[in-house]
């Protein structure tokens, strides 16, 4: 009898042959600027820990204190017996930080998009999505059973075309939802959210922004892309984000109106049916908000280092695409070449991984670097020197 799982090994070998497979590296200790990866001391240059908060003393202390006072688990899902005072305080503080009526914390960013989007729209509705949106958005839209339209990346004129076509659709759509990343995670460019929000307002569409990579990076005190553009909640209806990047912990969340939050926690199955955050996680997230509000130097430092690094790579002739943020891709094209470059950088002591298809187009393989405010000027100079040496050896520059 034929093995029904034989396709697993065959498809994995296809990935290996095309250099689109993942090989896991192991951190032996914390995600610090210089850390132990697979038993080697290397400079971390690809984590999402933008502000270095995952090792901030205030977060560590808050997590430890919460474990002692509340235990290490909630024991349930949020709607039954898993809502603790720490969860409620976190949502209150997050809403205040975001200048929103209310916020709701999900178990992860992926769970947020996969759980909320299918409740906002369904049959008879239209979702209008940027062509480079994150996979969690794509999966959330697929689950919704709504019709889908895609507009050219970060192109308000093409979005307007889609909206105009939608208005003449028969039968008329019940709801329109425009959804976009705020900062695009593979290219580091910023969505023109001000123009997107204006078009949504003009056409009566809901606007949903996934700001996972904008929080702690954009806007005053790192409040995110909505604050960056100075937009009101009547223009951006759902601001989604995550605690796993600049906040340095883990979890997803939304901010907006009280009606949005009431709707979301009654309808999102990912929220209703998943265990709530352990108390130490919730407490660490609270401490991260405190740090962002009181220690604004971290965001300034992040941008100072980002400008230093981008200029140096540009002067050397590397292709860094259209990045506008601390995400700086080094685009090399071929997947095998990207992996060779990453391997050589690791030999030199720099940990920066390749991003290949299907995360990016087959001819757009790259090394994706992400700046960290905890790095020193000397660390950044070391990274630049490593890229120069490896880039010249492999004829990337």
RAURHU-V982067 format. One record per backbone hydrogen bond with DSSP energy under -0.5 kcal/mol. NH is the residue of the N-H (numbers start at 1). CO is the residue of the C=O. E is the energy in kcal/mol with one decimal. If there is no record, write none. Layout:
BEGIN
nh=NH co=CO e=E
nh=NH co=CO e=E
END
This chain:
BEGIN
nh=4 co=2 e=-0.5
nh=6 co=3 e=-1.6
nh=8 co=5 e=-1.8
nh=9 co=5 e=-0.6
nh=10 co=6 e=-1.5
nh=11 co=7 e=-2.7
nh=12 co=8 e=-1.9
nh=13 co=9 e=-2.4
nh=14 co=10 e=-1.7
nh=15 co=11 e=-1.7
nh=16 co=12 e=-2.1
nh=17 co=13 e=-2.4
nh=18 co=14 e=-1.6
nh=19 co=16 e=-1.2
nh=20 co=15 e=-2.6
nh=21 co=15 e=-0.6
nh=24 co=22 e=-0.5
nh=27 co=25 e=-0.5
nh=28 co=36 e=-2.7
nh=29 co=27 e=-0.8
nh=32 co=30 e=-1.7
nh=35 co=33 e=-0.6
nh=35 co=42 e=-2.5
nh=37 co=35 e=-0.7
nh=37 co=40 e=-2.9
nh=38 co=26 e=-3.0
nh=38 co=36 e=-0.5
nh=40 co=37 e=-1.5
nh=42 co=35 e=-2.7
nh=42 co=40 e=-0.6
nh=43 co=349 e=-2.9
nh=44 co=33 e=-3.6
nh=44 co=42 e=-0.6
nh=45 co=351 e=-2.2
nh=50 co=48 e=-2.3
nh=52 co=49 e=-1.7
nh=55 co=52 e=-1.2
nh=56 co=53 e=-1.6
nh=59 co=56 e=-0.7
nh=60 co=56 e=-2.1
nh=61 co=57 e=-2.7
nh=62 co=58 e=-2.0
nh=63 co=59 e=-2.4
nh=64 co=60 e=-2.3
nh=65 co=61 e=-2.4
nh=66 co=62 e=-2.1
nh=67 co=63 e=-2.0
nh=68 co=64 e=-1.7
nh=69 co=65 e=-2.1
nh=70 co=66 e=-3.3
nh=71 co=66 e=-0.6
nh=71 co=67 e=-1.3
nh=78 co=271 e=-0.5
nh=78 co=274 e=-0.7
nh=80 co=77 e=-1.0
nh=81 co=77 e=-0.8
nh=82 co=77 e=-2.3
nh=84 co=82 e=-0.7
nh=88 co=84 e=-1.8
nh=89 co=85 e=-2.6
nh=90 co=86 e=-2.4
nh=91 co=87 e=-2.1
nh=92 co=88 e=-2.0
nh=93 co=89 e=-2.8
nh=94 co=90 e=-2.7
nh=95 co=91 e=-2.1
nh=96 co=92 e=-1.8
nh=97 co=93 e=-2.5
nh=98 co=94 e=-2.5
nh=99 co=95 e=-0.6
nh=99 co=96 e=-0.7
nh=100 co=95 e=-2.6
nh=101 co=256 e=-0.8
nh=102 co=256 e=-2.0
nh=104 co=254 e=-2.2
nh=106 co=252 e=-2.7
nh=112 co=108 e=-1.5
nh=113 co=109 e=-2.0
nh=114 co=110 e=-2.8
nh=115 co=111 e=-1.7
nh=116 co=112 e=-2.5
nh=117 co=113 e=-1.4
nh=119 co=116 e=-1.5
nh=120 co=116 e=-1.7
nh=121 co=117 e=-1.6
nh=125 co=122 e=-2.0
nh=126 co=175 e=-2.2
nh=127 co=147 e=-2.9
nh=128 co=177 e=-3.4
nh=129 co=127 e=-0.6
nh=129 co=149 e=-2.7
nh=130 co=179 e=-1.4
nh=131 co=151 e=-1.7
nh=133 co=130 e=-1.7
nh=137 co=134 e=-0.9
nh=138 co=134 e=-1.9
nh=139 co=135 e=-2.7
nh=140 co=136 e=-1.9
nh=141 co=137 e=-2.6
nh=142 co=138 e=-2.3
nh=143 co=139 e=-2.0
nh=144 co=140 e=-0.7
nh=144 co=141 e=-1.0
nh=145 co=141 e=-0.6
nh=145 co=142 e=-0.7
nh=146 co=141 e=-0.5
nh=147 co=125 e=-2.3
nh=149 co=127 e=-2.5
nh=151 co=129 e=-1.9
nh=155 co=152 e=-1.8
nh=156 co=154 e=-0.6
nh=159 co=155 e=-2.0
nh=160 co=156 e=-2.5
nh=161 co=157 e=-1.7
nh=162 co=158 e=-2.1
nh=163 co=159 e=-2.5
nh=164 co=160 e=-2.6
nh=165 co=161 e=-2.2
nh=166 co=162 e=-2.2
nh=167 co=163 e=-1.6
nh=168 co=164 e=-0.7
nh=168 co=165 e=-0.8
nh=169 co=166 e=-1.3
nh=174 co=124 e=-3.0
nh=177 co=126 e=-2.3
nh=178 co=206 e=-3.1
nh=179 co=128 e=-2.6
nh=180 co=208 e=-2.0
nh=182 co=210 e=-2.9
nh=184 co=189 e=-2.5
nh=185 co=183 e=-0.5
nh=188 co=184 e=-3.1
nh=191 co=182 e=-3.1
nh=193 co=191 e=-2.5
nh=195 co=192 e=-0.6
nh=196 co=192 e=-2.3
nh=197 co=193 e=-2.9
nh=198 co=194 e=-1.7
nh=199 co=195 e=-2.1
nh=200 co=196 e=-2.4
nh=201 co=197 e=-2.4
nh=202 co=198 e=-2.3
nh=203 co=199 e=-1.7
nh=204 co=200 e=-0.6
nh=204 co=201 e=-0.8
nh=205 co=200 e=-2.7
nh=206 co=176 e=-2.7
nh=208 co=178 e=-2.7
nh=209 co=238 e=-2.8
nh=210 co=180 e=-2.5
nh=211 co=209 e=-0.9
nh=211 co=240 e=-3.1
nh=214 co=211 e=-1.5
nh=215 co=211 e=-1.6
nh=216 co=222 e=-3.2
nh=217 co=214 e=-1.8
nh=218 co=214 e=-3.2
nh=222 co=219 e=-2.1
nh=223 co=220 e=-1.4
nh=224 co=218 e=-2.6
nh=228 co=224 e=-2.3
nh=229 co=225 e=-1.9
nh=230 co=227 e=-0.6
nh=231 co=226 e=-2.4
nh=235 co=232 e=-1.6
nh=236 co=232 e=-1.7
nh=237 co=207 e=-1.3
nh=237 co=235 e=-0.6
nh=238 co=207 e=-1.9
nh=239 co=255 e=-2.1
nh=240 co=209 e=-3.0
nh=240 co=238 e=-0.7
nh=241 co=253 e=-2.6
nh=243 co=251 e=-3.9
nh=244 co=251 e=-0.6
nh=248 co=245 e=-1.4
nh=249 co=243 e=-2.9
nh=252 co=106 e=-1.2
nh=253 co=241 e=-2.1
nh=254 co=104 e=-2.1
nh=255 co=239 e=-1.7
nh=256 co=102 e=-2.3
nh=261 co=257 e=-1.8
nh=262 co=258 e=-2.7
nh=263 co=259 e=-2.4
nh=264 co=260 e=-2.9
nh=265 co=261 e=-2.4
nh=266 co=262 e=-0.8
nh=266 co=263 e=-0.5
nh=267 co=263 e=-1.1
nh=267 co=264 e=-0.5
nh=268 co=264 e=-2.7
nh=269 co=267 e=-0.7
nh=271 co=268 e=-0.5
nh=272 co=268 e=-2.6
nh=273 co=269 e=-2.4
nh=274 co=271 e=-0.6
nh=276 co=76 e=-2.0
nh=281 co=278 e=-0.9
nh=282 co=278 e=-1.9
nh=283 co=279 e=-2.6
nh=284 co=280 e=-2.1
nh=285 co=281 e=-2.3
nh=286 co=282 e=-2.1
nh=287 co=283 e=-2.2
nh=288 co=284 e=-2.0
nh=289 co=285 e=-1.7
nh=290 co=286 e=-1.9
nh=291 co=287 e=-2.3
nh=292 co=288 e=-2.4
nh=293 co=289 e=-2.1
nh=294 co=290 e=-2.3
nh=295 co=291 e=-3.1
nh=298 co=295 e=-1.5
nh=300 co=296 e=-1.4
nh=301 co=297 e=-2.6
nh=302 co=298 e=-2.2
nh=303 co=299 e=-1.9
nh=304 co=300 e=-2.1
nh=305 co=301 e=-2.4
nh=306 co=302 e=-2.0
nh=307 co=303 e=-2.4
nh=308 co=304 e=-1.8
nh=309 co=305 e=-2.6
nh=310 co=306 e=-2.7
nh=311 co=307 e=-2.0
nh=312 co=308 e=-1.8
nh=313 co=309 e=-2.5
nh=314 co=310 e=-2.6
nh=315 co=311 e=-2.6
nh=316 co=312 e=-1.4
nh=317 co=313 e=-0.8
nh=317 co=314 e=-0.9
nh=318 co=313 e=-2.0
nh=320 co=318 e=-0.8
nh=323 co=320 e=-1.2
nh=324 co=188 e=-2.9
nh=325 co=188 e=-0.6
nh=325 co=327 e=-0.5
nh=328 co=326 e=-0.7
nh=328 co=369 e=-2.6
nh=329 co=327 e=-0.5
nh=330 co=367 e=-3.1
nh=331 co=319 e=-2.7
nh=331 co=329 e=-0.7
nh=332 co=365 e=-2.3
nh=333 co=365 e=-2.2
nh=334 co=332 e=-1.1
nh=338 co=334 e=-2.2
nh=339 co=335 e=-2.2
nh=340 co=336 e=-2.2
nh=341 co=337 e=-2.4
nh=342 co=338 e=-2.4
nh=343 co=339 e=-2.6
nh=344 co=340 e=-2.3
nh=345 co=341 e=-2.4
nh=346 co=342 e=-2.2
nh=347 co=343 e=-1.9
nh=348 co=344 e=-1.6
nh=349 co=345 e=-0.6
nh=349 co=346 e=-1.1
nh=350 co=345 e=-3.0
nh=351 co=43 e=-2.8
nh=351 co=349 e=-0.5
nh=352 co=350 e=-0.9
nh=355 co=366 e=-3.3
nh=356 co=354 e=-0.5
nh=359 co=356 e=-1.9
nh=364 co=361 e=-2.2
nh=365 co=333 e=-2.2
nh=366 co=355 e=-2.0
nh=367 co=330 e=-2.1
nh=368 co=353 e=-1.5
nh=368 co=366 e=-0.6
nh=369 co=328 e=-1.9
nh=369 co=367 e=-0.7
nh=370 co=45 e=-1.6
nh=371 co=326 e=-1.9
nh=373 co=50 e=-3.2
nh=375 co=372 e=-1.9
nh=380 co=376 e=-2.0
nh=381 co=377 e=-2.3
nh=382 co=378 e=-2.2
nh=383 co=379 e=-2.2
nh=384 co=380 e=-2.5
nh=385 co=381 e=-2.5
nh=386 co=382 e=-2.2
nh=387 co=383 e=-2.4
nh=388 co=384 e=-2.5
nh=389 co=385 e=-2.4
nh=390 co=386 e=-2.6
nh=391 co=387 e=-2.8
nh=392 co=388 e=-2.2
nh=393 co=389 e=-2.2
nh=394 co=390 e=-2.1
nh=395 co=392 e=-1.0
nh=396 co=391 e=-2.9
nh=397 co=391 e=-1.3
END
